[in-house]
Structure formats: C-alpha cells, structure tokens
Amino acid sequence: MGKIDGTWKIVTLNLSQRFHQPLMAEAERWIWFAGAGGFVLGVLAAGLFVFLRRR
C-alpha cells in the first residue's frame, strides 16, 4: 500500500503465497480439458465446413 495523490492505493500485489498447490493443480487440469474440448470442436467445425463446401 502506498499513499498516492492523498489516497491509499495498492502498489504491489503478490498472490503466489496465497494460492496453494492443489488449487493450481485443479486450475491446470481444467485448462487442459478446455484446450482439448476447443481442439475437438475446432476439428468438427472444420470437417463440417469441408463437408458442406464439397456438397
């Protein structure tokens, strides 16, 4: 915290100690699921596009 222009403001914020390893592991797991799901949806959308263009 620091006083800037007469008001107290947050100057720096370090969250690395607040997040415990299980929370970060769970977040990383969901990121992998989201990435895999996005990839599958992208492949399906591209396949549908190619199928409709060839008809």
PDB file of N, CA, C, O and CB in Angstrom:
ATOM      1  N   MET A   1       0.845  -1.168   0.000  1.00  0.00           N
ATOM      2  CA  MET A   1       0.000   0.000   0.000  1.00  0.00           C
ATOM      3  C   MET A   1       0.894   1.237   0.000  1.00  0.00           C
ATOM      4  O   MET A   1       1.982   1.250   0.576  1.00  0.00           O
ATOM      5  CB  MET A   1      -0.963  -0.005   1.218  1.00  0.00           C
ATOM      6  N   GLY A   2       0.412   2.236  -0.644  1.00  0.00           N
ATOM      7  CA  GLY A   2       1.137   3.491  -0.672  1.00  0.00           C
ATOM      8  C   GLY A   2       0.164   4.642  -0.852  1.00  0.00           C
ATOM      9  O   GLY A   2      -0.895   4.488  -1.461  1.00  0.00           O
ATOM     10  N   LYS A   3       0.531   5.789  -0.321  1.00  0.00           N
ATOM     11  CA  LYS A   3      -0.333   6.957  -0.429  1.00  0.00           C
ATOM     12  C   LYS A   3       0.043   7.721  -1.690  1.00  0.00           C
ATOM     13  O   LYS A   3       1.133   8.285  -1.788  1.00  0.00           O
ATOM     14  CB  LYS A   3      -0.218   7.866   0.832  1.00  0.00           C
ATOM     15  N   ILE A   4      -0.885   7.731  -2.665  1.00  0.00           N
ATOM     16  CA  ILE A   4      -0.658   8.395  -3.943  1.00  0.00           C
ATOM     17  C   ILE A   4      -1.772   9.406  -4.138  1.00  0.00           C
ATOM     18  O   ILE A   4      -2.952   9.058  -4.092  1.00  0.00           O
ATOM     19  CB  ILE A   4      -0.604   7.371  -5.128  1.00  0.00           C
ATOM     20  N   ASP A   5      -1.393  10.663  -4.357  1.00  0.00           N
ATOM     21  CA  ASP A   5      -2.362  11.753  -4.549  1.00  0.00           C
ATOM     22  C   ASP A   5      -3.340  11.868  -3.384  1.00  0.00           C
ATOM     23  O   ASP A   5      -4.510  12.197  -3.583  1.00  0.00           O
ATOM     24  CB  ASP A   5      -3.137  11.542  -5.844  1.00  0.00           C
ATOM     25  N   GLY A   6      -2.872  11.604  -2.190  1.00  0.00           N
ATOM     26  CA  GLY A   6      -3.693  11.769  -1.000  1.00  0.00           C
ATOM     27  C   GLY A   6      -4.594  10.595  -0.672  1.00  0.00           C
ATOM     28  O   GLY A   6      -5.299  10.632   0.336  1.00  0.00           O
ATOM     29  N   THR A   7      -4.592   9.546  -1.499  1.00  0.00           N
ATOM     30  CA  THR A   7      -5.402   8.364  -1.191  1.00  0.00           C
ATOM     31  C   THR A   7      -4.510   7.134  -1.165  1.00  0.00           C
ATOM     32  O   THR A   7      -3.481   7.072  -1.838  1.00  0.00           O
ATOM     33  CB  THR A   7      -6.546   8.186  -2.225  1.00  0.00           C
ATOM     34  N   TRP A   8      -4.928   6.164  -0.377  1.00  0.00           N
ATOM     35  CA  TRP A   8      -4.169   4.930  -0.284  1.00  0.00           C
ATOM     36  C   TRP A   8      -4.505   4.033  -1.461  1.00  0.00           C
ATOM     37  O   TRP A   8      -5.675   3.801  -1.767  1.00  0.00           O
ATOM     38  CB  TRP A   8      -4.451   4.212   1.045  1.00  0.00           C
ATOM     39  N   LYS A   9      -3.471   3.533  -2.115  1.00  0.00           N
ATOM     40  CA  LYS A   9      -3.625   2.660  -3.280  1.00  0.00           C
ATOM     41  C   LYS A   9      -2.788   1.405  -3.072  1.00  0.00           C
ATOM     42  O   LYS A   9      -1.806   1.407  -2.330  1.00  0.00           O
ATOM     43  CB  LYS A   9      -3.207   3.393  -4.592  1.00  0.00           C
ATOM     44  N   ILE A  10      -3.199   0.333  -3.746  1.00  0.00           N
ATOM     45  CA  ILE A  10      -2.388  -0.881  -3.738  1.00  0.00           C
ATOM     46  C   ILE A  10      -1.272  -0.682  -4.756  1.00  0.00           C
ATOM     47  O   ILE A  10      -1.534  -0.471  -5.941  1.00  0.00           O
ATOM     48  CB  ILE A  10      -3.251  -2.163  -4.066  1.00  0.00           C
ATOM     49  N   VAL A  11      -0.031  -0.749  -4.292  1.00  0.00           N
ATOM     50  CA  VAL A  11       1.121  -0.524  -5.163  1.00  0.00           C
ATOM     51  C   VAL A  11       1.584  -1.842  -5.770  1.00  0.00           C
ATOM     52  O   VAL A  11       1.821  -1.919  -6.976  1.00  0.00           O
ATOM     53  CB  VAL A  11       2.273   0.145  -4.384  1.00  0.00           C
ATOM     54  N   THR A  12       1.716  -2.877  -4.950  1.00  0.00           N
ATOM     55  CA  THR A  12       2.101  -4.193  -5.441  1.00  0.00           C
ATOM     56  C   THR A  12       1.203  -5.236  -4.798  1.00  0.00           C
ATOM     57  O   THR A  12       0.676  -5.042  -3.703  1.00  0.00           O
ATOM     58  CB  THR A  12       3.596  -4.489  -5.145  1.00  0.00           C
ATOM     59  N   LEU A  13       1.044  -6.338  -5.498  1.00  0.00           N
ATOM     60  CA  LEU A  13       0.217  -7.419  -5.006  1.00  0.00           C
ATOM     61  C   LEU A  13       0.875  -8.726  -5.395  1.00  0.00           C
ATOM     62  O   LEU A  13       1.072  -8.997  -6.579  1.00  0.00           O
ATOM     63  CB  LEU A  13      -1.228  -7.328  -5.559  1.00  0.00           C
ATOM     64  N   ASN A  14       1.212  -9.529  -4.421  1.00  0.00           N
ATOM     65  CA  ASN A  14       1.871 -10.809  -4.653  1.00  0.00           C
ATOM     66  C   ASN A  14       0.922 -11.908  -4.199  1.00  0.00           C
ATOM     67  O   ASN A  14       0.667 -12.063  -3.005  1.00  0.00           O
ATOM     68  CB  ASN A  14       3.246 -10.895  -3.900  1.00  0.00           C
ATOM     69  N   LEU A  15       0.399 -12.670  -5.157  1.00  0.00           N
ATOM     70  CA  LEU A  15      -0.554 -13.721  -4.834  1.00  0.00           C
ATOM     71  C   LEU A  15       0.061 -15.114  -4.835  1.00  0.00           C
ATOM     72  O   LEU A  15      -0.649 -16.094  -4.611  1.00  0.00           O
ATOM     73  CB  LEU A  15      -1.690 -13.679  -5.800  1.00  0.00           C
ATOM     74  N   SER A  16       1.331 -15.221  -5.075  1.00  0.00           N
ATOM     75  CA  SER A  16       1.939 -16.542  -5.196  1.00  0.00           C
ATOM     76  C   SER A  16       1.859 -17.335  -3.902  1.00  0.00           C
ATOM     77  O   SER A  16       1.769 -18.562  -3.950  1.00  0.00           O
ATOM     78  CB  SER A  16       3.380 -16.410  -5.621  1.00  0.00           C
ATOM     79  N   GLN A  17       1.887 -16.691  -2.767  1.00  0.00           N
ATOM     80  CA  GLN A  17       1.809 -17.402  -1.499  1.00  0.00           C
ATOM     81  C   GLN A  17       0.371 -17.721  -1.111  1.00  0.00           C
ATOM     82  O   GLN A  17       0.146 -18.575  -0.253  1.00  0.00           O
ATOM     83  CB  GLN A  17       2.468 -16.587  -0.407  1.00  0.00           C
ATOM     84  N   ARG A  18      -0.588 -17.070  -1.711  1.00  0.00           N
ATOM     85  CA  ARG A  18      -1.996 -17.285  -1.365  1.00  0.00           C
ATOM     86  C   ARG A  18      -2.583 -18.513  -2.047  1.00  0.00           C
ATOM     87  O   ARG A  18      -3.486 -19.152  -1.506  1.00  0.00           O
ATOM     88  CB  ARG A  18      -2.811 -16.064  -1.733  1.00  0.00           C
ATOM     89  N   PHE A  19      -2.080 -18.846  -3.228  1.00  0.00           N
ATOM     90  CA  PHE A  19      -2.595 -19.994  -3.951  1.00  0.00           C
ATOM     91  C   PHE A  19      -1.821 -21.229  -3.544  1.00  0.00           C
ATOM     92  O   PHE A  19      -0.599 -21.289  -3.680  1.00  0.00           O
ATOM     93  CB  PHE A  19      -2.514 -19.775  -5.470  1.00  0.00           C
ATOM     94  N   HIS A  20      -2.539 -22.200  -3.050  1.00  0.00           N
ATOM     95  CA  HIS A  20      -1.895 -23.440  -2.630  1.00  0.00           C
ATOM     96  C   HIS A  20      -1.784 -24.378  -3.830  1.00  0.00           C
ATOM     97  O   HIS A  20      -2.518 -24.234  -4.808  1.00  0.00           O
ATOM     98  CB  HIS A  20      -2.687 -24.116  -1.470  1.00  0.00           C
ATOM     99  N   GLN A  21      -0.897 -25.300  -3.754  1.00  0.00           N
ATOM    100  CA  GLN A  21      -0.618 -26.197  -4.868  1.00  0.00           C
ATOM    101  C   GLN A  21      -1.862 -26.949  -5.354  1.00  0.00           C
ATOM    102  O   GLN A  21      -2.034 -27.065  -6.567  1.00  0.00           O
ATOM    103  CB  GLN A  21       0.447 -27.188  -4.466  1.00  0.00           C
ATOM    104  N   PRO A  22      -2.736 -27.464  -4.488  1.00  0.00           N
ATOM    105  CA  PRO A  22      -3.921 -28.169  -5.002  1.00  0.00           C
ATOM    106  C   PRO A  22      -4.824 -27.271  -5.855  1.00  0.00           C
ATOM    107  O   PRO A  22      -5.405 -27.733  -6.837  1.00  0.00           O
ATOM    108  CB  PRO A  22      -4.726 -28.736  -3.841  1.00  0.00           C
ATOM    109  N   LEU A  23      -4.942 -26.012  -5.492  1.00  0.00           N
ATOM    110  CA  LEU A  23      -5.765 -25.092  -6.270  1.00  0.00           C
ATOM    111  C   LEU A  23      -5.168 -24.874  -7.654  1.00  0.00           C
ATOM    112  O   LEU A  23      -5.902 -24.858  -8.642  1.00  0.00           O
ATOM    113  CB  LEU A  23      -5.912 -23.755  -5.538  1.00  0.00           C
ATOM    114  N   MET A  24      -3.875 -24.707  -7.743  1.00  0.00           N
ATOM    115  CA  MET A  24      -3.222 -24.507  -9.031  1.00  0.00           C
ATOM    116  C   MET A  24      -3.287 -25.785  -9.870  1.00  0.00           C
ATOM    117  O   MET A  24      -3.448 -25.713 -11.088  1.00  0.00           O
ATOM    118  CB  MET A  24      -1.758 -24.070  -8.829  1.00  0.00           C
ATOM    119  N   ALA A  25      -3.165 -26.954  -9.232  1.00  0.00           N
ATOM    120  CA  ALA A  25      -3.247 -28.221  -9.968  1.00  0.00           C
ATOM    121  C   ALA A  25      -4.646 -28.397 -10.552  1.00  0.00           C
ATOM    122  O   ALA A  25      -4.788 -28.847 -11.689  1.00  0.00           O
ATOM    123  CB  ALA A  25      -2.894 -29.417  -9.047  1.00  0.00           C
ATOM    124  N   GLU A  26      -5.666 -28.051  -9.797  1.00  0.00           N
ATOM    125  CA  GLU A  26      -7.041 -28.150 -10.288  1.00  0.00           C
ATOM    126  C   GLU A  26      -7.274 -27.179 -11.450  1.00  0.00           C
ATOM    127  O   GLU A  26      -7.922 -27.540 -12.432  1.00  0.00           O
ATOM    128  CB  GLU A  26      -8.042 -27.866  -9.148  1.00  0.00           C
ATOM    129  N   ALA A  27      -6.759 -25.970 -11.350  1.00  0.00           N
ATOM    130  CA  ALA A  27      -6.900 -24.991 -12.430  1.00  0.00           C
ATOM    131  C   ALA A  27      -6.186 -25.485 -13.689  1.00  0.00           C
ATOM    132  O   ALA A  27      -6.709 -25.348 -14.795  1.00  0.00           O
ATOM    133  CB  ALA A  27      -6.337 -23.615 -11.996  1.00  0.00           C
ATOM    134  N   GLU A  28      -5.008 -26.050 -13.523  1.00  0.00           N
ATOM    135  CA  GLU A  28      -4.267 -26.559 -14.674  1.00  0.00           C
ATOM    136  C   GLU A  28      -5.015 -27.717 -15.328  1.00  0.00           C
ATOM    137  O   GLU A  28      -5.017 -27.838 -16.553  1.00  0.00           O
ATOM    138  CB  GLU A  28      -2.859 -27.006 -14.254  1.00  0.00           C
ATOM    139  N   ARG A  29      -5.645 -28.560 -14.531  1.00  0.00           N
ATOM    140  CA  ARG A  29      -6.424 -29.681 -15.051  1.00  0.00           C
ATOM    141  C   ARG A  29      -7.578 -29.173 -15.913  1.00  0.00           C
ATOM    142  O   ARG A  29      -7.825 -29.699 -16.999  1.00  0.00           O
ATOM    143  CB  ARG A  29      -6.960 -30.550 -13.896  1.00  0.00           C
ATOM    144  N   TRP A  30      -8.285 -28.151 -15.427  1.00  0.00           N
ATOM    145  CA  TRP A  30      -9.419 -27.617 -16.186  1.00  0.00           C
ATOM    146  C   TRP A  30      -8.964 -26.892 -17.447  1.00  0.00           C
ATOM    147  O   TRP A  30      -9.687 -26.872 -18.443  1.00  0.00           O
ATOM    148  CB  TRP A  30     -10.237 -26.672 -15.313  1.00  0.00           C
ATOM    149  N   ILE A  31      -7.788 -26.303 -17.416  1.00  0.00           N
ATOM    150  CA  ILE A  31      -7.240 -25.658 -18.615  1.00  0.00           C
ATOM    151  C   ILE A  31      -6.978 -26.704 -19.698  1.00  0.00           C
ATOM    152  O   ILE A  31      -7.246 -26.459 -20.874  1.00  0.00           O
ATOM    153  CB  ILE A  31      -5.932 -24.887 -18.278  1.00  0.00           C
ATOM    154  N   TRP A  32      -6.458 -27.864 -19.309  1.00  0.00           N
ATOM    155  CA  TRP A  32      -6.229 -28.945 -20.275  1.00  0.00           C
ATOM    156  C   TRP A  32      -7.540 -29.431 -20.867  1.00  0.00           C
ATOM    157  O   TRP A  32      -7.625 -29.669 -22.072  1.00  0.00           O
ATOM    158  CB  TRP A  32      -5.488 -30.113 -19.612  1.00  0.00           C
ATOM    159  N   PHE A  33      -8.579 -29.584 -20.022  1.00  0.00           N
ATOM    160  CA  PHE A  33      -9.889 -30.005 -20.524  1.00  0.00           C
ATOM    161  C   PHE A  33     -10.451 -28.979 -21.506  1.00  0.00           C
ATOM    162  O   PHE A  33     -10.987 -29.349 -22.551  1.00  0.00           O
ATOM    163  CB  PHE A  33     -10.870 -30.212 -19.356  1.00  0.00           C
ATOM    164  N   ALA A  34     -10.332 -27.710 -21.180  1.00  0.00           N
ATOM    165  CA  ALA A  34     -10.845 -26.665 -22.052  1.00  0.00           C
ATOM    166  C   ALA A  34     -10.082 -26.650 -23.380  1.00  0.00           C
ATOM    167  O   ALA A  34     -10.688 -26.489 -24.439  1.00  0.00           O
ATOM    168  CB  ALA A  34     -10.747 -25.294 -21.361  1.00  0.00           C
ATOM    169  N   GLY A  35      -8.783 -26.813 -23.329  1.00  0.00           N
ATOM    170  CA  GLY A  35      -7.976 -26.845 -24.558  1.00  0.00           C
ATOM    171  C   GLY A  35      -8.322 -28.039 -25.438  1.00  0.00           C
ATOM    172  O   GLY A  35      -8.435 -27.907 -26.657  1.00  0.00           O
ATOM    173  N   ALA A  36      -8.487 -29.198 -24.821  1.00  0.00           N
ATOM    174  CA  ALA A  36      -8.837 -30.399 -25.587  1.00  0.00           C
ATOM    175  C   ALA A  36     -10.234 -30.257 -26.187  1.00  0.00           C
ATOM    176  O   ALA A  36     -10.463 -30.632 -27.336  1.00  0.00           O
ATOM    177  CB  ALA A  36      -8.763 -31.660 -24.692  1.00  0.00           C
ATOM    178  N   GLY A  37     -11.160 -29.716 -25.407  1.00  0.00           N
ATOM    179  CA  GLY A  37     -12.514 -29.515 -25.916  1.00  0.00           C
ATOM    180  C   GLY A  37     -12.545 -28.525 -27.065  1.00  0.00           C
ATOM    181  O   GLY A  37     -13.261 -28.734 -28.044  1.00  0.00           O
ATOM    182  N   GLY A  38     -11.782 -27.459 -26.958  1.00  0.00           N
ATOM    183  CA  GLY A  38     -11.699 -26.484 -28.039  1.00  0.00           C
ATOM    184  C   GLY A  38     -11.097 -27.079 -29.300  1.00  0.00           C
ATOM    185  O   GLY A  38     -11.536 -26.777 -30.410  1.00  0.00           O
ATOM    186  N   PHE A  39     -10.092 -27.924 -29.126  1.00  0.00           N
ATOM    187  CA  PHE A  39      -9.468 -28.582 -30.275  1.00  0.00           C
ATOM    188  C   PHE A  39     -10.469 -29.498 -30.980  1.00  0.00           C
ATOM    189  O   PHE A  39     -10.588 -29.473 -32.205  1.00  0.00           O
ATOM    190  CB  PHE A  39      -8.229 -29.388 -29.828  1.00  0.00           C
ATOM    191  N   VAL A  40     -11.182 -30.302 -30.201  1.00  0.00           N
ATOM    192  CA  VAL A  40     -12.164 -31.224 -30.790  1.00  0.00           C
ATOM    193  C   VAL A  40     -13.263 -30.446 -31.507  1.00  0.00           C
ATOM    194  O   VAL A  40     -13.644 -30.800 -32.623  1.00  0.00           O
ATOM    195  CB  VAL A  40     -12.780 -32.135 -29.701  1.00  0.00           C
ATOM    196  N   LEU A  41     -13.768 -29.402 -30.883  1.00  0.00           N
ATOM    197  CA  LEU A  41     -14.808 -28.591 -31.535  1.00  0.00           C
ATOM    198  C   LEU A  41     -14.281 -27.937 -32.811  1.00  0.00           C
ATOM    199  O   LEU A  41     -15.009 -27.833 -33.799  1.00  0.00           O
ATOM    200  CB  LEU A  41     -15.329 -27.511 -30.570  1.00  0.00           C
ATOM    201  N   GLY A  42     -13.037 -27.501 -32.798  1.00  0.00           N
ATOM    202  CA  GLY A  42     -12.440 -26.900 -33.996  1.00  0.00           C
ATOM    203  C   GLY A  42     -12.309 -27.896 -35.124  1.00  0.00           C
ATOM    204  O   GLY A  42     -12.579 -27.566 -36.279  1.00  0.00           O
ATOM    205  N   VAL A  43     -11.900 -29.109 -34.808  1.00  0.00           N
ATOM    206  CA  VAL A  43     -11.775 -30.149 -35.841  1.00  0.00           C
ATOM    207  C   VAL A  43     -13.149 -30.497 -36.402  1.00  0.00           C
ATOM    208  O   VAL A  43     -13.303 -30.654 -37.613  1.00  0.00           O
ATOM    209  CB  VAL A  43     -11.092 -31.420 -35.267  1.00  0.00           C
ATOM    210  N   LEU A  44     -14.148 -30.617 -35.530  1.00  0.00           N
ATOM    211  CA  LEU A  44     -15.507 -30.913 -36.002  1.00  0.00           C
ATOM    212  C   LEU A  44     -16.051 -29.784 -36.869  1.00  0.00           C
ATOM    213  O   LEU A  44     -16.681 -30.042 -37.895  1.00  0.00           O
ATOM    214  CB  LEU A  44     -16.444 -31.155 -34.815  1.00  0.00           C
ATOM    215  N   ALA A  45     -15.818 -28.545 -36.470  1.00  0.00           N
ATOM    216  CA  ALA A  45     -16.297 -27.408 -37.256  1.00  0.00           C
ATOM    217  C   ALA A  45     -15.597 -27.368 -38.613  1.00  0.00           C
ATOM    218  O   ALA A  45     -16.241 -27.098 -39.627  1.00  0.00           O
ATOM    219  CB  ALA A  45     -16.065 -26.084 -36.494  1.00  0.00           C
ATOM    220  N   ALA A  46     -14.303 -27.629 -38.648  1.00  0.00           N
ATOM    221  CA  ALA A  46     -13.577 -27.645 -39.923  1.00  0.00           C
ATOM    222  C   ALA A  46     -14.080 -28.779 -40.802  1.00  0.00           C
ATOM    223  O   ALA A  46     -14.240 -28.590 -42.008  1.00  0.00           O
ATOM    224  CB  ALA A  46     -12.060 -27.786 -39.688  1.00  0.00           C
ATOM    225  N   GLY A  47     -14.330 -29.942 -40.238  1.00  0.00           N
ATOM    226  CA  GLY A  47     -14.863 -31.073 -41.007  1.00  0.00           C
ATOM    227  C   GLY A  47     -16.231 -30.771 -41.566  1.00  0.00           C
ATOM    228  O   GLY A  47     -16.520 -31.106 -42.715  1.00  0.00           O
ATOM    229  N   LEU A  48     -17.088 -30.136 -40.764  1.00  0.00           N
ATOM    230  CA  LEU A  48     -18.417 -29.756 -41.234  1.00  0.00           C
ATOM    231  C   LEU A  48     -18.314 -28.734 -42.362  1.00  0.00           C
ATOM    232  O   LEU A  48     -19.049 -28.819 -43.346  1.00  0.00           O
ATOM    233  CB  LEU A  48     -19.258 -29.190 -40.078  1.00  0.00           C
ATOM    234  N   PHE A  49     -17.418 -27.783 -42.226  1.00  0.00           N
ATOM    235  CA  PHE A  49     -17.217 -26.773 -43.262  1.00  0.00           C
ATOM    236  C   PHE A  49     -16.781 -27.420 -44.576  1.00  0.00           C
ATOM    237  O   PHE A  49     -17.314 -27.101 -45.639  1.00  0.00           O
ATOM    238  CB  PHE A  49     -16.175 -25.741 -42.807  1.00  0.00           C
ATOM    239  N   VAL A  50     -15.808 -28.332 -44.495  1.00  0.00           N
ATOM    240  CA  VAL A  50     -15.323 -29.008 -45.702  1.00  0.00           C
ATOM    241  C   VAL A  50     -16.434 -29.853 -46.308  1.00  0.00           C
ATOM    242  O   VAL A  50     -16.609 -29.863 -47.527  1.00  0.00           O
ATOM    243  CB  VAL A  50     -14.090 -29.888 -45.384  1.00  0.00           C
ATOM    244  N   PHE A  51     -17.187 -30.563 -45.472  1.00  0.00           N
ATOM    245  CA  PHE A  51     -18.286 -31.396 -45.964  1.00  0.00           C
ATOM    246  C   PHE A  51     -19.338 -30.555 -46.692  1.00  0.00           C
ATOM    247  O   PHE A  51     -19.811 -30.948 -47.758  1.00  0.00           O
ATOM    248  CB  PHE A  51     -18.936 -32.159 -44.800  1.00  0.00           C
ATOM    249  N   LEU A  52     -19.702 -29.418 -46.132  1.00  0.00           N
ATOM    250  CA  LEU A  52     -20.713 -28.571 -46.761  1.00  0.00           C
ATOM    251  C   LEU A  52     -20.198 -27.895 -48.033  1.00  0.00           C
ATOM    252  O   LEU A  52     -20.974 -27.647 -48.955  1.00  0.00           O
ATOM    253  CB  LEU A  52     -21.185 -27.516 -45.777  1.00  0.00           C
ATOM    254  N   ARG A  53     -18.918 -27.599 -48.092  1.00  0.00           N
ATOM    255  CA  ARG A  53     -18.346 -26.959 -49.288  1.00  0.00           C
ATOM    256  C   ARG A  53     -18.293 -27.940 -50.448  1.00  0.00           C
ATOM    257  O   ARG A  53     -18.415 -27.532 -51.603  1.00  0.00           O
ATOM    258  CB  ARG A  53     -16.932 -26.415 -48.994  1.00  0.00           C
ATOM    259  N   ARG A  54     -18.115 -29.226 -50.166  1.00  0.00           N
ATOM    260  CA  ARG A  54     -17.996 -30.228 -51.232  1.00  0.00           C
ATOM    261  C   ARG A  54     -19.351 -30.692 -51.742  1.00  0.00           C
ATOM    262  O   ARG A  54     -19.429 -31.310 -52.804  1.00  0.00           O
ATOM    263  CB  ARG A  54     -17.206 -31.424 -50.739  1.00  0.00           C
ATOM    264  N   ARG A  55     -20.405 -30.410 -51.016  1.00  0.00           N
ATOM    265  CA  ARG A  55     -21.741 -30.823 -51.463  1.00  0.00           C
ATOM    266  C   ARG A  55     -22.239 -30.004 -52.598  1.00  0.00           C
ATOM    267  O   ARG A  55     -23.347 -30.231 -53.084  1.00  0.00           O
ATOM    268  CB  ARG A  55     -22.717 -30.747 -50.346  1.00  0.00           C
TER     269      ARG A  55
END
